[in-house]
Amino acid sequence: MILIDIGVQDGEREYNHYCYYETFSKDDHDKGKITERTILSEFFGLNLTDDDYFDDDKDSYWNDTTAVYINSVQDISSQELETLRKLRIVY
């Protein structure tokens, strides 16, 4: 199970969203079984393509007028996920 920290830059404002996948591990992410493009597309309900890259580094994508990117991916336990749900960090 993985927890994903998604960064958003909207002008000079930056903030984060969090999501999780119960069926993938960090190793799966590192091996490309689930890509950052897929995660961002699913989270924001988009169909991101190469045309949506924010910069030449290909780490960020345009979502309308904001840049979106993955800050981190980490393995978490079921107990940690339940704690994040109780604190309303993830839904």
N, C-alpha and C positions, 0 to 999 in steps of 0.2 A: 504494500500500500504506500502511496506517495502523497506528500503535501507539496503543492506548487505555490510559490510566491510570484504573482504577476504584477509587474510594474506598469504604471501608466504615467505618461508625461503629457500634460495638457497646458501648453504655453510654459509658464514658469512654475506651474503647480505639478507636484509629483505625489502620487499616492499608490497604494497597493491593494490588490484583491488576493484572496486565497481560495484555492480549490483543491480537490483531492481525487485520486483514482484508486479504487479498491482492487483493481485487477492488474495493476502494473507496479513494478519496483523501480528503484533508482537505476539499477543495473539495466532494466529494460529500456529506460530513457537513454542511458548512456550508450546503449547498443543500437539506438534508433528504432526500437519497436513502437515507440510513440514519440513523435517529433514535437518540437516547440510550436511549429506551425499548426499542427493538429490540435494541440492543447489550446492555443489562442483562438483558433477558428471555432472550436466547440464552445469555449467559454463565452466568447462575444457573439456567437451565432453568425459568423462570417465564413466566407470561402476565400481565405487568403491565398495569394499567388505570388510569384516572383515580382510581379508589378507592384506589389504592396510593400516591398522592402523600404524601410525608413532611411537606411544609410548603406554605405558600401560594405560595412562589416557583416551585414545580413543577420544582425542580432535582434533588430526591432522591425516592427511592421506598422504601417499606417492603419488606423481605424478612424475613418473620417478625418478629423483634424488633430487627432492625438496619436502619439507613438505608444505602442504596447510591446511588452517584452517579458521574458521570463527572468526573474531575479535568481531563483533557486528552485531546486527539486531535491527533496530529501525523503528517505524512508521514515514512516511513522507506524506506530502500533495501533491496534484497535482501541486500546485504552486511551492513547493520546488523541485519537480522532474523536472519541466520545467527549473528552475534556474540551476540545476545540468547539464541538457542537454545543455543549452546555454554556460556553462563554460566548456563543454566537459569532465565532470567528469564521466558521464554515457552516454551510447549511446542507 
